[in-house]
Amino acid sequence: MRIAIASDHAAIEMKAALREWLIEEGHEVADLGPDSHDSVDYPDFGYKLASVIADGTAERGIALCGSGIGISMSVNRNPQVRCALVSEPLSASLARQHNDANCLAIGARLTGLDMAKACVTAFLTTEFEGGRHQRRVDKLADPQ
């Protein structure tokens, strides 16, 4: 699977660890930055991640910041992206199953690496159910 990953400075270690793990698992991973601990603005990286999900360059995205809140808000500004902030695997599965989430957000200061990996695994292995959920998902991209 083609996966894009981005963070802010608060989640640089988790981003690096998840990137390496995903590559080991056989995924193609695009690291959208940042590349250092220098302070950055999470919206810049959230918008970049949303762009590659919306245009199909990546199939799924992983957004990381200290709490996961700010970067998830910026990713969700793109109407083609559905980013779910999660801290445990059940929410990650339900985000895929019911909401067809194509991006996952995790707070690096709130979620340990093993739990983050469990969330990502659930996110990547759960299929969207469609059916009654499809019309709701459609409204997320076009609220009219």
C-alpha positions as CSV (number, residue, x, y, z in Angstrom):
1,M,0.0,0.0,0.0
2,R,1.2,3.6,-0.7
3,I,1.2,5.4,2.6
4,A,2.1,9.1,3.3
5,I,3.2,10.1,6.7
6,A,3.7,13.6,8.1
7,S,4.1,15.2,11.5
8,D,5.2,18.3,13.4
9,H,8.3,18.6,15.5
10,A,6.6,17.0,18.5
11,A,6.1,13.7,16.7
12,I,9.4,13.4,14.8
13,E,10.5,10.2,16.6
14,M,7.2,8.4,16.3
15,K,7.1,9.3,12.6
16,A,10.5,7.9,12.0
17,A,9.7,4.7,13.9
18,L,6.4,4.2,12.1
19,R,8.0,4.9,8.7
20,E,10.6,2.2,9.3
21,W,8.1,-0.3,10.6
22,L,5.7,0.3,7.7
23,I,8.6,-0.2,5.2
24,E,9.5,-3.5,7.0
25,E,5.9,-4.5,6.7
26,G,6.2,-4.1,2.9
27,H,4.5,-0.7,2.4
28,E,5.7,2.1,0.1
29,V,6.0,5.1,2.5
30,A,6.3,8.8,1.5
31,D,7.7,10.8,4.4
32,L,6.4,14.4,4.0
33,G,8.5,15.8,6.8
34,P,9.6,17.5,8.8
35,D,13.2,16.2,8.9
36,S,14.4,17.9,12.1
37,H,13.3,18.9,15.6
38,D,13.1,22.5,14.6
39,S,9.7,24.0,15.4
40,V,7.3,23.9,12.6
41,D,3.6,24.6,12.1
42,Y,1.4,21.5,12.0
43,P,-1.0,22.9,9.4
44,D,1.7,23.1,6.8
45,F,2.3,19.4,7.1
46,G,-1.3,18.5,7.5
47,Y,-2.2,20.3,4.3
48,K,0.7,18.6,2.5
49,L,-0.6,15.2,3.7
50,A,-4.2,16.0,2.7
51,S,-3.1,17.0,-0.8
52,V,-1.4,13.7,-1.6
53,I,-4.3,11.7,-0.2
54,A,-6.8,13.8,-2.2
55,D,-4.9,13.5,-5.5
56,G,-4.4,9.7,-5.1
57,T,-0.6,9.9,-4.8
58,A,-1.0,7.9,-1.5
59,E,-3.8,5.5,-0.6
60,R,-3.7,6.2,3.1
61,G,-2.2,8.8,5.4
62,I,-0.8,9.0,8.9
63,A,-0.8,12.4,10.6
64,L,1.1,12.9,13.8
65,C,1.6,15.8,16.2
66,G,1.9,16.1,20.0
67,S,-1.8,15.6,20.7
68,G,-3.0,14.6,17.2
69,I,-5.7,17.3,17.4
70,G,-4.1,20.1,15.5
71,I,-2.8,18.1,12.6
72,S,-6.1,16.2,12.3
73,M,-8.0,19.5,12.0
74,S,-5.7,20.7,9.3
75,V,-5.9,17.4,7.3
76,N,-9.7,17.5,7.5
77,R,-9.8,20.9,5.9
78,N,-9.6,19.1,2.5
79,P,-13.1,17.8,1.6
80,Q,-11.6,14.7,0.0
81,V,-9.9,13.5,3.2
82,R,-11.4,11.9,6.2
83,C,-8.9,11.9,9.0
84,A,-9.8,10.2,12.3
85,L,-7.9,11.0,15.5
86,V,-7.5,7.7,17.4
87,S,-5.7,6.4,20.5
88,E,-6.7,2.7,20.4
89,P,-7.4,0.1,17.6
90,L,-11.2,-0.2,17.9
91,S,-11.6,3.5,16.9
92,A,-9.2,3.0,14.0
93,S,-11.2,0.0,12.8
94,L,-14.5,1.8,13.1
95,A,-13.1,4.8,11.4
96,R,-12.4,2.6,8.3
97,Q,-15.5,0.4,8.7
98,H,-18.1,3.2,9.1
99,N,-16.4,6.4,7.9
100,D,-14.1,5.2,5.1
101,A,-11.3,7.1,6.8
102,N,-8.3,7.5,4.5
103,C,-6.1,9.2,7.0
104,L,-5.3,8.4,10.7
105,A,-4.1,10.9,13.3
106,I,-2.3,10.0,16.5
107,G,-0.9,12.1,19.3
108,A,2.7,11.2,19.9
109,R,2.7,12.7,23.4
110,L,-0.4,10.7,24.4
111,T,0.0,7.3,22.6
112,G,2.9,4.9,23.0
113,L,4.6,3.5,19.9
114,D,3.2,-0.1,20.4
115,M,-0.3,1.3,20.7
116,A,0.3,3.5,17.6
117,K,1.4,0.4,15.7
118,A,-1.8,-1.4,16.8
119,C,-3.9,1.5,15.6
120,V,-2.1,1.7,12.3
121,T,-2.5,-2.1,11.8
122,A,-6.3,-1.9,12.5
123,F,-6.5,1.1,10.1
124,L,-4.7,-0.6,7.3
125,T,-6.4,-4.0,7.5
126,T,-10.1,-2.9,8.0
127,E,-12.3,-2.5,4.9
128,F,-15.1,0.1,4.5
129,E,-18.5,-1.6,4.9
130,G,-20.3,0.8,2.5
131,G,-24.0,0.2,2.4
132,R,-25.9,2.6,4.8
133,H,-22.6,4.3,5.6
134,Q,-21.9,5.4,2.0
135,R,-24.5,8.2,1.9
136,R,-23.1,9.6,5.1
137,V,-19.5,9.5,3.8
138,D,-20.7,11.2,0.6
139,K,-22.1,14.1,2.6
140,L,-18.7,14.7,4.2
141,A,-17.2,15.7,0.8
142,D,-20.3,17.6,-0.3
143,P,-22.4,19.0,2.6
144,Q,-25.0,20.6,0.2
